[in-house]
Amino acid sequence: MTIDSVPPTKNNTMALLGMIAGIIADVALLTACCMLPVVGQIFAIIFGIAALIFGFIGRKQIKESDGEEGGDGMALAALITGGIGVVLGLIGLILTLGVLGLAWADMM
């Protein structure tokens, strides 16, 4: 009785890095809500953009690998979390700077 083993596919590094960057972007958004508004929002935007780039590159590499690499779910997670980080980070930054601008104008 022999068991034919199929070697496990390795996960794409870009997909993994993108997913990590997306998670960091979303954690930075939580930080922006509670402690550091502008800094957290800027970090969310930067890491969100990185997650989008890594996610797109990772998905392309996975499709071109003909099944040798896995991690399409991680690349998709990178795209989703990165997109959330960029969009909500920009909205939060615009609102925060708008409120600060109005407060500064009232002080003058």
LOZAVO-961301 format. One line per 10 residues: number of its first residue (from 1); for each residue x, z, y of N, C-alpha, C, CB. Coordinates in nm, 3 decimals, always signed. Each point is the difference from the previous one (the first is absolute). Glycine has a CB too. Layout:
<pts>
NUM> X Z Y X Z Y X Z Y X Z Y; ... .
</pts>
This chain:
<pts>
1> +0.083 +0.000 -0.116 -0.083 +0.000 +0.116 +0.089 +0.000 +0.124 -0.184 +0.121 -0.125; +0.177 -0.228 +0.201 +0.079 -0.011 +0.122 -0.093 +0.001 +0.121 +0.181 -0.130 -0.123; -0.131 +0.185 +0.223 -0.075 +0.006 +0.126 +0.076 -0.085 +0.101 -0.095 +0.233 -0.050; +0.030 -0.337 +0.096 +0.061 -0.082 +0.103 -0.023 +0.068 +0.135 -0.034 -0.213 -0.135; +0.142 +0.247 +0.197 -0.016 +0.067 +0.129 +0.026 -0.100 +0.113 +0.071 +0.221 -0.101; -0.153 -0.213 +0.198 +0.015 -0.083 +0.118 +0.068 +0.086 +0.105 -0.206 -0.142 -0.054; +0.315 +0.094 +0.110 +0.067 +0.081 +0.102 -0.092 +0.018 +0.121 +0.227 -0.082 -0.078; -0.231 +0.201 +0.130 -0.088 +0.023 +0.115 +0.047 -0.081 +0.122 -0.053 +0.231 -0.087; -0.043 -0.276 +0.164 +0.037 -0.072 +0.121 +0.046 +0.101 +0.104 -0.166 -0.185 -0.050; +0.266 +0.145 +0.125 +0.048 +0.090 +0.105 -0.082 -0.024 +0.126 +0.234 +0.004 -0.099 .
11> -0.250 +0.101 +0.174 -0.076 -0.010 +0.124 +0.085 -0.061 +0.109 -0.137 +0.198 -0.066; +0.073 -0.275 +0.150 +0.068 -0.064 +0.112 +0.040 +0.105 +0.103 -0.129 -0.214 -0.039; +0.252 +0.209 +0.083 +0.053 +0.098 +0.094 -0.067 -0.012 +0.136 +0.217 -0.004 -0.121; -0.242 -0.118 +0.166 -0.064 -0.020 +0.130 -0.141 +0.059 +0.000 +0.136 -0.208 +0.036; -0.207 +0.192 -0.147 -0.135 +0.056 -0.009 +0.005 +0.153 +0.007 -0.073 -0.198 -0.137; +0.170 +0.256 +0.069 +0.015 +0.146 +0.002 +0.035 +0.050 +0.140 +0.072 -0.006 -0.240; +0.024 -0.061 +0.305 +0.038 +0.040 +0.136 -0.116 -0.016 +0.097 +0.236 -0.066 -0.049; -0.313 -0.040 +0.032 -0.116 -0.021 +0.086 -0.105 +0.107 -0.016 +0.045 -0.241 -0.012; -0.070 +0.280 -0.114 -0.098 +0.105 -0.024 +0.046 +0.132 +0.061 -0.070 -0.115 -0.212; +0.198 +0.146 +0.199 +0.053 +0.123 +0.058 -0.010 -0.005 +0.152 +0.158 +0.026 -0.194 .
21> -0.123 -0.140 +0.255 -0.009 -0.013 +0.146 -0.145 +0.012 +0.046 +0.204 -0.146 +0.000; -0.298 +0.091 -0.076 -0.141 +0.011 +0.036 -0.049 +0.143 -0.007 -0.034 -0.229 -0.084; +0.077 +0.302 -0.016 -0.039 +0.141 -0.011 +0.059 +0.079 +0.116 -0.012 -0.020 -0.251; +0.136 -0.008 +0.287 +0.062 +0.068 +0.115 -0.077 -0.033 +0.128 +0.226 -0.007 -0.113; -0.269 -0.118 +0.128 -0.077 -0.039 +0.118 -0.129 +0.078 +0.010 +0.099 -0.228 -0.012; -0.167 +0.244 -0.100 -0.127 +0.072 +0.003 +0.020 +0.150 +0.020 -0.097 -0.174 -0.149; +0.205 +0.229 +0.098 +0.031 +0.141 +0.025 +0.036 +0.019 +0.148 +0.081 +0.030 -0.240; -0.012 -0.128 +0.299 +0.031 +0.007 +0.143 -0.127 -0.002 +0.083 +0.219 -0.115 -0.043; -0.321 +0.043 -0.003 -0.129 +0.002 +0.071 -0.061 +0.139 -0.002 -0.036 -0.239 -0.059; +0.045 +0.307 -0.054 -0.052 +0.137 -0.007 +0.078 +0.091 +0.093 -0.072 -0.038 -0.236 .
31> +0.202 +0.018 +0.244 +0.083 +0.078 +0.091 -0.039 -0.029 +0.144 +0.188 -0.002 -0.166; -0.220 -0.125 +0.194 -0.039 -0.037 +0.136 -0.128 +0.069 +0.042 +0.112 -0.220 -0.031; -0.203 +0.240 -0.062 -0.127 +0.066 +0.033 +0.020 +0.147 +0.033 -0.119 -0.161 -0.148; +0.212 +0.225 +0.081 +0.011 +0.145 +0.010 +0.112 +0.050 +0.090 -0.094 +0.006 -0.226; +0.212 -0.072 +0.222 +0.115 +0.062 +0.066 +0.067 -0.088 +0.105 +0.033 +0.125 -0.207; +0.005 -0.245 +0.170 +0.079 -0.084 +0.089 -0.070 -0.135 +0.021 +0.212 +0.113 -0.079; -0.303 -0.122 +0.176 -0.081 -0.120 +0.011 +0.079 -0.129 +0.016 -0.171 +0.143 +0.098; +0.250 -0.157 +0.004 +0.066 -0.129 +0.027 +0.109 -0.028 -0.103 -0.049 +0.027 +0.244; +0.127 +0.072 -0.277 +0.109 -0.019 -0.097 -0.056 -0.038 -0.137 +0.142 +0.165 +0.126; -0.245 -0.095 -0.171 -0.060 -0.030 -0.129 -0.061 -0.139 -0.004 -0.044 +0.240 -0.028 .
41> -0.017 -0.282 +0.138 -0.060 -0.133 +0.004 +0.107 -0.109 -0.002 -0.195 +0.095 +0.126; +0.304 -0.073 -0.056 +0.108 -0.099 +0.000 +0.061 -0.009 -0.139 +0.047 +0.045 +0.243; -0.024 +0.070 -0.308 +0.052 -0.003 -0.137 -0.097 -0.070 -0.095 +0.123 +0.213 +0.045; -0.253 -0.189 -0.027 -0.100 -0.066 -0.084 +0.006 -0.151 +0.017 -0.146 +0.202 +0.016; +0.163 -0.249 +0.106 +0.008 -0.144 +0.025 +0.126 -0.058 -0.062 -0.129 +0.028 +0.214; +0.242 +0.037 -0.194 +0.128 -0.051 -0.052 -0.002 -0.004 -0.153 +0.119 +0.091 +0.202; -0.158 +0.020 -0.265 -0.002 +0.002 -0.146 -0.110 -0.088 -0.056 +0.093 +0.231 +0.007; -0.203 -0.246 +0.067 -0.106 -0.090 -0.043 +0.046 -0.145 -0.002 -0.166 +0.159 +0.092; +0.241 -0.199 +0.010 +0.054 -0.137 +0.004 +0.098 -0.020 -0.115 -0.029 -0.008 +0.251; +0.114 +0.108 -0.275 +0.094 -0.009 -0.113 -0.074 -0.013 -0.133 +0.167 +0.136 +0.130 .
51> -0.275 -0.059 -0.146 -0.078 -0.006 -0.123 -0.063 -0.138 -0.018 -0.047 +0.246 +0.018; -0.004 -0.305 +0.090 -0.059 -0.134 -0.009 +0.105 -0.103 -0.040 -0.168 +0.064 +0.174; +0.285 -0.056 -0.114 +0.107 -0.096 -0.032 +0.042 +0.016 -0.146 +0.080 +0.004 +0.239; -0.052 +0.120 -0.281 +0.041 +0.023 -0.139 -0.110 -0.040 -0.098 +0.147 +0.188 +0.078; -0.272 -0.161 -0.041 -0.110 -0.035 -0.088 -0.014 -0.150 -0.020 -0.115 +0.206 +0.075; +0.125 -0.282 +0.034 -0.009 -0.146 -0.012 +0.117 -0.057 -0.080 -0.120 -0.007 +0.219; +0.241 +0.055 -0.191 +0.117 -0.047 -0.073 -0.011 +0.037 -0.147 +0.140 +0.020 +0.207; -0.182 +0.104 -0.235 -0.014 +0.046 -0.138 -0.100 -0.082 -0.078 +0.059 +0.226 +0.076; -0.175 -0.254 -0.017 -0.101 -0.082 -0.071 +0.052 -0.140 -0.028 -0.183 +0.131 +0.111; +0.256 -0.187 -0.016 +0.057 -0.134 -0.021 +0.101 +0.001 -0.114 -0.035 -0.053 +0.244 .
61> +0.122 +0.154 -0.244 +0.101 +0.008 -0.105 -0.064 +0.024 -0.137 +0.164 +0.087 +0.168; -0.269 -0.007 -0.173 -0.068 +0.027 -0.127 -0.063 -0.127 -0.054 -0.043 +0.237 +0.070; -0.021 -0.314 +0.016 -0.063 -0.125 -0.045 +0.104 -0.101 -0.047 -0.187 +0.041 +0.160; +0.304 -0.042 -0.096 +0.104 -0.095 -0.037 +0.077 +0.043 -0.125 +0.019 -0.060 +0.239; -0.034 +0.186 -0.281 +0.079 +0.050 -0.113 -0.060 -0.037 -0.136 +0.073 +0.187 +0.145; -0.191 -0.247 -0.148 -0.065 -0.041 -0.125 -0.017 +0.116 -0.099 +0.096 -0.227 +0.034; -0.140 +0.339 +0.015 -0.028 +0.113 -0.087 +0.118 +0.090 -0.032 -0.172 -0.139 -0.092; +0.289 +0.107 +0.143 +0.117 +0.085 -0.026 -0.003 +0.128 +0.083 +0.132 -0.205 -0.055; -0.199 +0.200 +0.169 -0.009 +0.117 +0.086 -0.145 +0.041 +0.016 +0.208 -0.068 +0.122; -0.229 +0.196 -0.115 -0.132 +0.055 +0.025 -0.004 +0.064 +0.136 -0.035 +0.037 -0.244 .
71> -0.075 +0.026 +0.274 -0.012 +0.072 +0.125 -0.091 -0.066 +0.101 +0.225 +0.083 -0.041; -0.312 -0.173 -0.006 -0.090 -0.066 +0.093 -0.095 +0.101 +0.064 +0.016 -0.210 -0.136; -0.055 +0.312 +0.062 -0.085 +0.104 +0.057 +0.071 +0.079 +0.109 -0.117 +0.016 -0.217; +0.246 +0.008 +0.199 +0.076 +0.070 +0.103 +0.013 -0.087 +0.124 +0.127 +0.126 -0.177; -0.107 -0.256 +0.158 +0.009 -0.090 +0.114 -0.132 -0.006 +0.075 +0.173 -0.135 -0.119; -0.283 +0.135 +0.045 -0.131 +0.001 +0.064 -0.023 +0.131 +0.074 -0.088 -0.153 -0.178; +0.130 +0.264 +0.119 -0.010 +0.130 +0.068 +0.083 +0.000 +0.128 -0.037 +0.113 -0.222; +0.153 -0.178 +0.219 +0.084 -0.011 +0.120 -0.073 -0.076 +0.110 +0.206 +0.007 -0.143; -0.272 -0.116 +0.105 -0.073 -0.079 +0.099 -0.117 +0.079 +0.059 +0.067 -0.209 -0.122; -0.138 +0.281 +0.039 -0.116 +0.076 +0.048 +0.043 +0.117 +0.088 -0.127 -0.066 -0.207 .
81> +0.220 +0.147 +0.157 +0.043 +0.117 +0.078 +0.077 -0.041 +0.124 +0.009 +0.135 -0.211; +0.069 -0.242 +0.202 +0.071 -0.050 +0.118 -0.096 -0.052 +0.106 +0.193 -0.058 -0.145; -0.294 -0.015 +0.102 -0.099 -0.050 +0.094 -0.076 +0.113 +0.069 -0.022 -0.204 -0.139; -0.014 +0.305 +0.061 -0.067 +0.117 +0.058 +0.091 +0.068 +0.101 -0.133 +0.032 -0.213; +0.261 -0.017 +0.179 +0.094 +0.065 +0.091 +0.016 -0.075 +0.131 +0.118 +0.090 -0.198; -0.106 -0.223 +0.190 +0.018 -0.079 +0.122 -0.125 +0.002 +0.086 +0.163 -0.147 -0.122; -0.278 +0.120 +0.062 -0.124 -0.010 +0.078 -0.037 +0.135 +0.063 -0.079 -0.184 -0.153; +0.075 +0.288 +0.072 -0.037 +0.131 +0.055 +0.107 +0.056 +0.094 -0.133 +0.043 -0.207; +0.260 -0.075 +0.178 +0.107 +0.042 +0.090 -0.013 -0.064 +0.137 +0.148 +0.032 -0.196; -0.179 -0.163 +0.199 -0.018 -0.069 +0.128 -0.122 +0.052 +0.076 +0.109 -0.203 -0.098 .
91> -0.219 +0.221 +0.026 -0.121 +0.052 +0.065 +0.027 +0.139 +0.057 -0.145 -0.134 -0.158; +0.207 +0.220 +0.079 +0.030 +0.135 +0.047 +0.096 +0.001 +0.117 -0.039 +0.080 -0.229; +0.139 -0.167 +0.225 +0.098 -0.006 +0.108 -0.066 -0.047 +0.130 +0.183 -0.046 -0.167; -0.268 -0.055 +0.157 -0.069 -0.050 +0.119 -0.092 +0.108 +0.058 +0.010 -0.235 -0.093; -0.084 +0.302 +0.006 -0.088 +0.106 +0.049 +0.078 +0.117 +0.060 -0.166 -0.067 -0.174; +0.274 +0.107 +0.108 +0.080 +0.112 +0.051 +0.061 -0.033 +0.135 +0.049 +0.071 -0.235; +0.010 -0.189 +0.246 +0.062 -0.038 +0.127 -0.106 -0.019 +0.108 +0.188 -0.110 -0.124; -0.306 +0.061 +0.085 -0.109 -0.013 +0.097 -0.046 +0.134 +0.054 -0.071 -0.206 -0.116; +0.056 +0.302 +0.027 -0.041 +0.135 +0.043 +0.109 +0.063 +0.086 -0.139 +0.026 -0.209; +0.264 -0.043 +0.170 +0.110 +0.056 +0.081 +0.006 -0.068 +0.136 +0.129 +0.052 -0.209 .
101> -0.155 -0.183 +0.211 +0.000 -0.073 +0.127 -0.112 +0.047 +0.090 +0.099 -0.196 -0.113; -0.217 +0.220 +0.058 -0.111 +0.050 +0.082 +0.029 +0.140 +0.052 -0.160 -0.141 -0.132; +0.218 +0.224 +0.047 +0.033 +0.136 +0.044 +0.106 -0.002 +0.109 -0.056 +0.087 -0.227; +0.152 -0.177 +0.214 +0.106 -0.012 +0.101 -0.059 -0.053 +0.131 +0.173 -0.040 -0.181; -0.268 -0.054 +0.172 -0.060 -0.056 +0.122 -0.084 +0.105 +0.071 -0.004 -0.229 -0.104; -0.061 +0.318 +0.029 -0.080 +0.105 +0.063 +0.089 +0.103 +0.070 -0.176 -0.033 -0.176; +0.298 +0.049 +0.131 +0.091 +0.096 +0.060 +0.055 -0.051 +0.133 +0.059 +0.084 -0.228; -0.061 -0.211 +0.250 +0.056 -0.056 +0.123 -0.093 +0.009 +0.114 +0.132 -0.151 -0.133 .
</pts>
